[in-house]
């Protein structure tokens, strides 16, 4: 009896030790993640601050002239107003398109389709998530831009084309997250509705969708972050012109101008620091939009 009690005590102690090791490891990984994020933010802020010794914050954010080189009769200007407007325009439009299509697809996969049909469709959705962004940009450049040219858009490259390409890139993330929640709620509520003689589509629209609203809003928050940070695909399709964005006009996002010009910017120059300043603005803008959407989600839910 004593040996059995000792063995049980030893096993309990071993479980506690294992749990503590796991907690320490998880805590350490969390700290490393936070330190990495903090390092990135501090580095970007450090590299961006020298810009504001030469350019005022107001000029940088609200003017639209971007001239990173100087010469005879030319003066350097660093205004990213158009880039900020294009970033918001493309991202919000892509999120709207992606939400409409993704929620429709998620309703089919989560509420209507059979297990066999889901097994057929999910691999294709996962495949979309694995395609590199440059491939999306290439397809958009060779297919979508040509369609817009035939439709009468002068250059073919425009904000709408970039938003459509970006929306397609968001589909797999939104469909996967929404369909799982809809599927769980369908298993919970649809049999009850059927037993009460309520039409299945009425149950889906009146009960299942409202119950899944939180998951849909969270998916939208993640999508807007993914959209605002996308570079290559948008850069290939949007036209890369420093113009105020219009639906069928060219535009250039903050991420695109950083990708295009960072390789040619002289280290330590005003141009170099301006690009880091643009990256800092993008981070602050992304954080602000997420906070706003989280506040809206809390009020709605």
C-alpha positions, 0 to 999 in steps of 0.5 A: 500500500505504501509503495502504491501511494509513493508511486502515485505521489511521484506521478503527481509530482512528475505531472506538476513538473511537466506542466511547469516546464510547458508553462515556462516554455510557453511563457518564454515563447510569448516573451520572445514574440513580444520582444521581437515585435517591440524590436521591430517597432523601436527600429522603425521608429528610430529610422523614421524620426530623423525625417521629421527634422527636415519635414513636418509631420503635417506635410508628410501626412497631408501633402501629395507631392513625392519627389525623393531626389533633388537637382537643378530647379528641383526640390525634394518633397515627401508627402504620402497623402495619396499613398495613404488614401490608396492603401485605405481605398484598396484594402477596404474595397477588397475586404468588402468584396471578400466578405460578401463572397466568403460569407456566401461560400461559408454558408454553403460549406457550413450549412448546406453542403454534405461532408463529402462535398466539403472534403472536395472543396476544402483542399482547393480553398487551402490551395488558394492560401498557398499560392504566392502573391506574385502569382496572383499579381501575374494573373491579375496583370495578364488577365484582369488588366486586359479585361479592364482594357477591353472594358474601356479603362485606359491603362487597364491597371486600376484600384478596382483591379487591385482590389479584386486580386486582393479580395481573391487572396483573402478568400481562403482565410475568411472562408475557412474561419467563417465556415467552421463557425457556421458549421458548428452553429448549424449542427446546434440550431438547424435540427431544432429548427427542422423539428419545429417545422421552420424553413431551413433558410429562415433558420440560417438567416435568422439564427445561425448567421447572427450567432456567427456574426462574431466570427465573421467580424473577427475574420474581417479584422484579420482580413483588413490587416492582411490587405493593408500589408500586401505588396507584390500583387497590388504593386503589379496591378494598381498602376503605381502612380502617385494619384488620388485613388479613383475606382478606375484610376491608378494608385499606389499604396504605402507598401508598394512605394516602400518596396519599389524605392527602398532598394534605390534609397541611399542609406541615411538619406532623407529618402531612406528615412522617409520610407521608414516613416511611411512604414511607421504610418502604415503600422499606426494606420493598421493599429488604428483601424483594428482598434476601431473595428474591435470597438465596433465589434464590441458594440454590435456583439 
